[in-house]
């Protein structure tokens, strides 16, 4: 019996690609998602969520493929991960304007990427 029989093959392949992206992110978890150490700055949850999402977005921004199916997977991942990150980056920079540790983390991210996707 096939899981999700109502899905077309193309949608199933896109879903597989997104699942693989999530699993790849989870496998990096200890380095990226570790609890802050007692000697380092703590990272607010909304900032950590932005960083995780935006890192995935930036990964797919740098990927291209001549294969139509793979291109569709990349486009779906870009829509899922990148949409709204410009506004979120601006919001976080304003919300944590007085926190130099958070500002330093956010300064690593390019602004206005959604217009260039």
N, C-alpha and C positions, 0 to 999 in steps of 0.2 A: 504494500500500500504506500502510495506516495504522499508525503506531507504536503499540505497546501495544494491540493489538486486543482483549485480554481486559478492558480497563478500561471501565467504564461511562462514559457521557458526563459524569455528575456527578463521578466520580472524576477523569476527565481534566481537567475544569475546575478542580477543586481543585488538581491537580498543576500545571497551568499557572499558577495564582495563586501557588503556592509557588515555582515557578521564577522568576516575575517578581519576587518578593520577593528572592530570592537575587541575581538580576541587578541589581536596584536597589541592593542593598547593595554589590555589587562596583563599581558605577559611582561610589559615594561613597568607594571605597577609599582614594584618596590622602589625603583629609582624615581619615578615621577609622582607616585601617589603616597609615598611614605609619610607617616606622621612627622611633623616638624620635630627636630631634635631640640633638646632643652637649651642648646647653645645657639641655635639659629632662630631667625625670625619665623613667627607663625604666619601662615598664608590663609587669609579668609576663604571660606568655602566657595563663594561666588567667583573669587579670583582664580582659585584652583580649577573650578569648572570651566572658566573661560580659557585658561591656559591649555587644558586638555583638549578642548574642542578646537581651539585655534591652531594648536600643533597639528592636529589631524587635517584641518583645512589647508594649512601651509604645505603639508606633505602632498596632498592631491593637487595643489596649485602647481607644484613642480613636476607633475607627472603628465605624460602625453602618450597616446598610442594611435597607430594607424588602424588598429583593429576596431571596427564599429562597436562590437559588443563591449570591449574593454573601455572604449571612449564613453559609452553610455553609463558604465559603472562609475567612471571618474566624474562625469557630469552629475550623476545622482549624489555622489559623495560630496562634491563641491556645494551643491544646493543644500544638502543636509547640514554640513559642517560650517560653511562659510556665511550663509545668509544670516544677517543680523549682527555679525561680529564687529562691524565698524561702529555701530551704535553702542554695542556693549562695551567696547574698548573705551569709547568716549565717556560713557556712564561711569565705568570703573575708575578712570583717571580722575574724574570729578569727585566721586565718592571717597576716594582714598588720597586726595590731594595733599593731606597732611601726613601721609605715611610714606617716608622715603624708601622703605624696603619694598613696598608694593609698587611704587612708582618705578623703581629700578627694574622690577620684573616686567611691568607693562611697557616700559620703554624699548624692550626687545622686539616689539611687534610693530610691523608696518601699518600705517593708517590708510584708510580709503582703498582697501583691496577689492571691495565688492564691485566697484565700477570697472575694474580691470579683469574680472574673471572671464 
